[in-house]
Amino acid sequence: MKKINRIIYKFVPFVAYISMICLVAIILLIVVDVFLRKAFRSPITGSYEGVQYLLMMVVFAACAHTQAKKGHVRVTLILNVLPWRVHCVLGGIFELLCALMSGAICYAAAAQASYMYRSGWLSDVIRMPAAPFFWRKRCLKPIHKSASFCRRPDNRQFTRS
């Protein structure tokens, strides 16, 4: 398990860099699009679609990093007043439900990507294949959940009352 943890924790920063690069690309694309629209009345064709696909990359790549750093939002108002064992049992149930939901999302993304690839589906304006973005979403979600399950127990946000 320690080897898996080391591999995941070494890989997660690279996924975070992907998210950062995509976010910078979104910012530049929007700024240049607005400038060209206002200055020359000639916007970038397909900038809206480009931002949509890049935003998908930002969200799913950032989830893995956030989960590994335990930076995700937790509702602890009610959980902190419960006994420690109940707290841990509920935490385990929530993690299991989250893993099942992540599996469903991965399956749906893979099915959508396969359909898009087989049918040759292209985006409406810039005629760019959309399937690779769904495959990336499908690949990044398991990294997100692996980071969640491989957290060290001493890094828990829960505290004994």
C-alpha positions as CSV (number, residue, x, y, z in Angstrom):
1,M,0.0,0.0,0.0
2,K,2.9,2.4,0.7
3,K,4.2,1.9,-2.9
4,I,0.8,2.7,-4.3
5,N,0.6,5.8,-2.0
6,R,4.0,7.0,-3.2
7,I,3.1,6.5,-6.8
8,I,-0.2,8.3,-6.4
9,Y,1.3,11.2,-4.4
10,K,4.0,11.6,-7.0
11,F,1.6,11.6,-9.9
12,V,-1.0,14.0,-8.4
13,P,1.1,17.2,-8.8
14,F,1.5,16.5,-12.5
15,V,-2.3,16.3,-12.8
16,A,-2.5,19.5,-10.9
17,Y,-0.1,21.1,-13.5
18,I,-2.5,20.0,-16.3
19,S,-5.3,21.8,-14.5
20,M,-3.2,24.9,-14.1
21,I,-2.1,25.0,-17.7
22,C,-5.7,24.6,-18.8
23,L,-6.8,27.4,-16.5
24,V,-4.2,29.7,-18.0
25,A,-5.3,28.7,-21.5
26,I,-8.9,29.6,-20.6
27,I,-7.9,33.0,-19.3
28,L,-5.8,33.7,-22.3
29,L,-8.5,32.5,-24.7
30,I,-11.1,34.7,-23.1
31,V,-8.9,37.8,-22.9
32,V,-7.8,37.5,-26.5
33,D,-11.3,36.8,-27.6
34,V,-12.7,39.9,-25.8
35,F,-9.9,42.0,-27.2
36,L,-10.4,40.9,-30.7
37,R,-14.1,41.3,-30.4
38,K,-13.9,44.9,-29.1
39,A,-10.9,46.1,-31.1
40,F,-11.4,44.4,-34.5
41,R,-15.0,43.2,-34.3
42,S,-13.7,39.7,-35.1
43,P,-14.0,37.2,-32.2
44,I,-12.2,33.9,-32.1
45,T,-14.4,31.2,-33.8
46,G,-15.2,28.5,-31.3
47,S,-13.8,30.1,-28.3
48,Y,-16.9,29.2,-26.3
49,E,-16.4,25.5,-27.1
50,G,-12.7,25.7,-26.4
51,V,-13.5,27.2,-22.9
52,Q,-16.0,24.4,-22.3
53,Y,-13.6,21.6,-23.0
54,L,-10.8,23.2,-21.1
55,L,-13.0,23.8,-18.2
56,M,-13.8,20.1,-18.1
57,M,-10.1,19.4,-17.9
58,V,-9.6,22.0,-15.1
59,V,-12.4,20.6,-12.9
60,F,-11.5,16.9,-13.2
61,A,-7.7,17.4,-13.0
62,A,-8.1,19.7,-10.0
63,C,-10.3,17.2,-8.1
64,A,-7.4,14.7,-7.8
65,H,-5.0,17.3,-6.3
66,T,-7.7,18.7,-4.0
67,Q,-8.6,15.2,-2.8
68,A,-5.0,14.3,-2.1
69,K,-4.4,17.4,-0.1
70,K,-7.6,16.9,1.8
71,G,-8.8,20.3,0.6
72,H,-12.3,19.3,-0.4
73,V,-15.2,20.7,1.5
74,R,-16.6,18.6,4.3
75,V,-19.7,19.3,6.2
76,T,-18.5,18.6,9.8
77,L,-21.0,20.6,11.8
78,I,-23.2,17.5,12.6
79,L,-20.4,14.9,12.4
80,N,-18.2,16.6,15.0
81,V,-20.8,16.2,17.7
82,L,-21.3,12.5,17.1
83,P,-19.3,9.9,19.0
84,W,-16.0,8.9,17.4
85,R,-17.0,5.5,16.2
86,V,-20.2,6.7,14.6
87,H,-18.2,9.5,13.0
88,C,-15.8,6.9,11.5
89,V,-18.6,4.6,10.3
90,L,-20.4,7.5,8.6
91,G,-17.1,8.6,7.1
92,G,-16.6,5.1,5.7
93,I,-20.1,5.0,4.3
94,F,-19.7,8.4,2.7
95,E,-16.4,7.3,1.1
96,L,-18.0,4.1,-0.3
97,L,-21.0,6.0,-1.7
98,C,-18.6,8.5,-3.3
99,A,-16.6,5.7,-4.8
100,L,-19.7,4.1,-6.3
101,M,-20.8,7.5,-7.7
102,S,-17.3,8.0,-9.2
103,G,-17.5,4.6,-10.8
104,A,-20.9,5.5,-12.3
105,I,-19.4,8.8,-13.6
106,C,-16.4,6.9,-15.1
107,Y,-18.7,4.4,-16.8
108,A,-21.0,7.1,-18.2
109,A,-18.0,9.1,-19.5
110,A,-16.5,6.0,-21.1
111,A,-19.8,5.1,-22.8
112,Q,-20.2,8.7,-24.0
113,A,-16.7,8.8,-25.3
114,S,-17.0,5.5,-27.1
115,Y,-20.3,6.6,-28.7
116,M,-18.8,9.9,-29.8
117,Y,-15.7,8.2,-31.2
118,R,-17.7,5.6,-33.1
119,S,-20.1,8.1,-34.6
120,G,-17.4,10.6,-35.5
121,W,-19.1,13.3,-33.4
122,L,-17.5,16.8,-33.8
123,S,-18.1,20.0,-31.9
124,D,-20.6,22.3,-33.6
125,V,-18.5,25.4,-34.5
126,I,-14.8,24.4,-34.7
127,R,-15.4,20.8,-35.8
128,M,-13.1,19.4,-33.2
129,P,-13.5,15.8,-31.9
130,A,-15.0,15.8,-28.4
131,A,-14.3,12.2,-27.5
132,P,-10.7,12.8,-26.2
133,F,-12.0,15.2,-23.5
134,F,-14.5,12.6,-22.2
135,W,-11.7,9.9,-22.2
136,R,-9.6,12.3,-20.1
137,K,-12.5,12.8,-17.7
138,R,-12.8,9.1,-17.4
139,C,-9.1,8.6,-16.7
140,L,-8.8,11.4,-14.2
141,K,-11.7,10.4,-12.0
142,P,-10.1,7.2,-10.7
143,I,-7.0,9.2,-9.8
144,H,-9.2,11.4,-7.8
145,K,-10.7,8.5,-5.9
146,S,-7.4,6.7,-5.5
147,A,-6.1,9.8,-3.7
148,S,-9.1,9.7,-1.5
149,F,-8.7,6.1,-0.5
150,C,-4.9,6.2,0.0
151,R,-4.9,9.1,2.5
152,R,-2.8,8.5,5.6
153,P,-5.0,8.1,8.7
154,D,-2.9,10.7,10.6
155,N,-4.0,13.4,8.1
156,R,-7.7,13.0,8.9
157,Q,-9.7,16.2,9.4
158,F,-11.8,14.6,12.1
159,T,-10.8,15.3,15.7
160,R,-11.9,13.5,18.8
161,S,-14.3,15.4,21.0
